[in-house]
Amino acid sequence: MRTPLLTLFLLQPFVLAVFVPAQTPARPAVKPEAGSPPDVLIFANGDRLTGKLEGVTAGNVVFDSDMAGKLTISIDKIKELRSGAQFALLRKGVIVKKQAVPEGSVEVAGGSLKLTPAQGQAPAEVPASQVNYLIDRASFDKTISQKPGLFGGWSGTLTGGASIERSTTSGTTMNASAALVRAIPGVPWMDPSNRTIVNINESYGKLSTPVIPPTVPASPLSVVVTSIFHAGLERDEYFSPRLFALGHVAFDHNFGQGLELQQVYGGGIGYTVIKDSRQELDVKADMQYEEQQYFSSTVGGVTTTTPSVNIIGSTFFEGYTRNLPHKVLFTETASVLPGWNNLSAFSADLTAALTMPVFKRLSATASVDDGFLNDPAQYYQKNSFQFITGVTYVLP
């Protein structure tokens, strides 16, 4: 753990594997017949657009216009909509399992949506205000019938940043992180089955300073190293749409607190308090085993070794995400880790981040991380604060 950046390189094959889609049998896409007219959308004020209906998400129509590009419009602002492509309809309050749902071409008029099946069955008609999702038939069938492999279904972000100084003093600071989530199924219109969460964070810095004024013979450079590393893996299994069991492992290293390695192994329960299209709030609690190992300290030629600590404790966690205007994402987490067999061996961590889109899948990220360790190694401080900026790539 003295060079924790190597851990990121060792984990690189796993991160890269996220980009490789699982090999699943291909299903023929549903395509309109050659020469079929484009989809037509007419607003309540009479404005007319042609293009392609991509679907409806949480009551909002996603329409790729020939002239205006991709638009998201509330369905209640649409006077008429016609598409010859085949879609599956999900009404508000309906969670799909394996049952059949209405399918067919789309027509919106007079405040109602009508689906006309290709096979000639009677059309289905519902109030437009009750439409929650319209999903193209190929995507719907694929989600219902197929389960992604180990390296399929992942989403998340990769973030990196660096600061380099070359002058009388020379310093380099590097930051890298990967936040990956694999939710099965990965759509909001089906009950969740399981979720896998992977988090890797690394901050490493080295500052070299000569003695000023110089001495003869020259004194060795003063070298200061900072190194903060975290890796965590969590697996959730859902009992209901909001209640789940969890198991997790975590490894932490913090040179600023004299912590060479903290290992955490635990299991417990979690609950999703809030979940909608704008925000999500999760709370979790568990029982766990921890082991803390510390660096040795040398003062006046005397080496002091802080003994390792074995802890039976818990983690109490809350995590919140919210979609802000202009596609800005706010995330916040807080965790407290008390030790039940050693009440002085507790720790806590608070993080918050803003991710702002810049260009396509690239975003700018600013984050803070405040870690507290009540029993650091001798001569080390309890608190460790970081402010980090970087460039984030959002996985497809």
Secondary structure in CASP SS format (residue, H / E / C, confidence):
PFRMAT SS
TARGET T0000
AUTHOR 0000-0000-0000
METHOD secondary structure of the structure
MODEL  1
M C 1.00
R C 1.00
T C 1.00
P C 1.00
L H 1.00
L H 1.00
T H 1.00
L H 1.00
F H 1.00
L H 1.00
L C 1.00
Q H 1.00
P H 1.00
F H 1.00
V H 1.00
L H 1.00
A H 1.00
V C 1.00
F C 1.00
V C 1.00
P C 1.00
A C 1.00
Q C 1.00
T C 1.00
P C 1.00
A C 1.00
R C 1.00
P C 1.00
A C 1.00
V C 1.00
K C 1.00
P C 1.00
E C 1.00
A C 1.00
G C 1.00
S C 1.00
P C 1.00
P C 1.00
D E 1.00
V E 1.00
L E 1.00
I E 1.00
F E 1.00
A C 1.00
N C 1.00
G C 1.00
D C 1.00
R E 1.00
L E 1.00
T E 1.00
G E 1.00
K E 1.00
L E 1.00
E E 1.00
G E 1.00
V E 1.00
T E 1.00
A C 1.00
G C 1.00
N E 1.00
V E 1.00
V E 1.00
F E 1.00
D E 1.00
S E 1.00
D C 1.00
M C 1.00
A C 1.00
G E 1.00
K E 1.00
L E 1.00
T E 1.00
I E 1.00
S E 1.00
I H 1.00
D H 1.00
K H 1.00
I E 1.00
K E 1.00
E E 1.00
L E 1.00
R E 1.00
S E 1.00
G E 1.00
A E 1.00
Q E 1.00
F E 1.00
A E 1.00
L E 1.00
L E 1.00
R E 1.00
K C 1.00
G C 1.00
V C 1.00
I C 1.00
V E 1.00
K C 1.00
K C 1.00
Q C 1.00
A C 1.00
V C 1.00
P C 1.00
E E 1.00
G E 1.00
S E 1.00
V E 1.00
E E 1.00
V E 1.00
A E 1.00
G C 1.00
G C 1.00
S E 1.00
L E 1.00
K E 1.00
L E 1.00
T E 1.00
P C 1.00
A C 1.00
Q C 1.00
G C 1.00
Q C 1.00
A C 1.00
P C 1.00
A E 1.00
E E 1.00
V E 1.00
P E 1.00
A H 1.00
S H 1.00
Q H 1.00
V E 1.00
N E 1.00
Y E 1.00
L E 1.00
I E 1.00
D E 1.00
R H 1.00
A H 1.00
S H 1.00
F H 1.00
D H 1.00
K H 1.00
T H 1.00
I H 1.00
S H 1.00
Q C 1.00
K C 1.00
P C 1.00
G C 1.00
L C 1.00
F C 1.00
G C 1.00
G C 1.00
W E 1.00
S E 1.00
G E 1.00
T E 1.00
L E 1.00
T E 1.00
G E 1.00
G E 1.00
A E 1.00
S E 1.00
I E 1.00
E E 1.00
R E 1.00
S C 1.00
T C 1.00
T C 1.00
S E 1.00
G E 1.00
T E 1.00
T E 1.00
M E 1.00
N E 1.00
A E 1.00
S E 1.00
A E 1.00
A E 1.00
L E 1.00
V E 1.00
R E 1.00
A E 1.00
I E 1.00
P C 1.00
G C 1.00
V C 1.00
P C 1.00
W C 1.00
M E 1.00
D C 1.00
P C 1.00
S C 1.00
N E 1.00
R E 1.00
T E 1.00
I E 1.00
V E 1.00
N E 1.00
I E 1.00
N E 1.00
E E 1.00
S E 1.00
Y E 1.00
G E 1.00
K E 1.00
L E 1.00
S E 1.00
T E 1.00
P C 1.00
V C 1.00
I C 1.00
P C 1.00
P C 1.00
T C 1.00
V C 1.00
P C 1.00
A C 1.00
S C 1.00
P C 1.00
L C 1.00
S E 1.00
V E 1.00
V E 1.00
V E 1.00
T E 1.00
S E 1.00
I E 1.00
F E 1.00
H E 1.00
A E 1.00
G E 1.00
L E 1.00
E E 1.00
R E 1.00
D E 1.00
E E 1.00
Y E 1.00
F C 1.00
S C 1.00
P C 1.00
R C 1.00
L E 1.00
F E 1.00
A E 1.00
L E 1.00
G E 1.00
H E 1.00
V E 1.00
A E 1.00
F E 1.00
D E 1.00
H E 1.00
N E 1.00
F H 1.00
G H 1.00
Q H 1.00
G C 1.00
L E 1.00
E E 1.00
L E 1.00
Q E 1.00
Q E 1.00
V E 1.00
Y E 1.00
G E 1.00
G E 1.00
G E 1.00
I E 1.00
G E 1.00
Y E 1.00
T E 1.00
V E 1.00
I E 1.00
K E 1.00
D C 1.00
S C 1.00
R C 1.00
Q E 1.00
E E 1.00
L E 1.00
D E 1.00
V E 1.00
K E 1.00
A E 1.00
D E 1.00
M E 1.00
Q E 1.00
Y E 1.00
E E 1.00
E E 1.00
Q E 1.00
Q E 1.00
Y E 1.00
F C 1.00
S E 1.00
S E 1.00
T E 1.00
V E 1.00
G C 1.00
G C 1.00
V E 1.00
T E 1.00
T E 1.00
T E 1.00
T C 1.00
P C 1.00
S C 1.00
V E 1.00
N E 1.00
I E 1.00
I E 1.00
G E 1.00
S E 1.00
T E 1.00
F E 1.00
F E 1.00
E E 1.00
G E 1.00
Y E 1.00
T E 1.00
R E 1.00
N E 1.00
L E 1.00
P H 1.00
H H 1.00
K H 1.00
V E 1.00
L E 1.00
F E 1.00
T E 1.00
E E 1.00
T E 1.00
A E 1.00
S E 1.00
V E 1.00
L E 1.00
P C 1.00
G E 1.00
W C 1.00
N C 1.00
N C 1.00
L C 1.00
S C 1.00
A C 1.00
F C 1.00
S E 1.00
A E 1.00
D E 1.00
L E 1.00
T E 1.00
A E 1.00
A E 1.00
L E 1.00
T E 1.00
M E 1.00
P E 1.00
V E 1.00
F E 1.00
K C 1.00
R C 1.00
L E 1.00
S E 1.00
A E 1.00
T E 1.00
A E 1.00
S E 1.00
V E 1.00
D E 1.00
D E 1.00
G E 1.00
F E 1.00
L E 1.00
N C 1.00
D C 1.00
P C 1.00
A C 1.00
Q C 1.00
Y C 1.00
Y C 1.00
Q C 1.00
K C 1.00
N E 1.00
S E 1.00
F E 1.00
Q E 1.00
F E 1.00
I E 1.00
T E 1.00
G E 1.00
V E 1.00
T E 1.00
Y E 1.00
V E 1.00
L C 1.00
P C 1.00
END
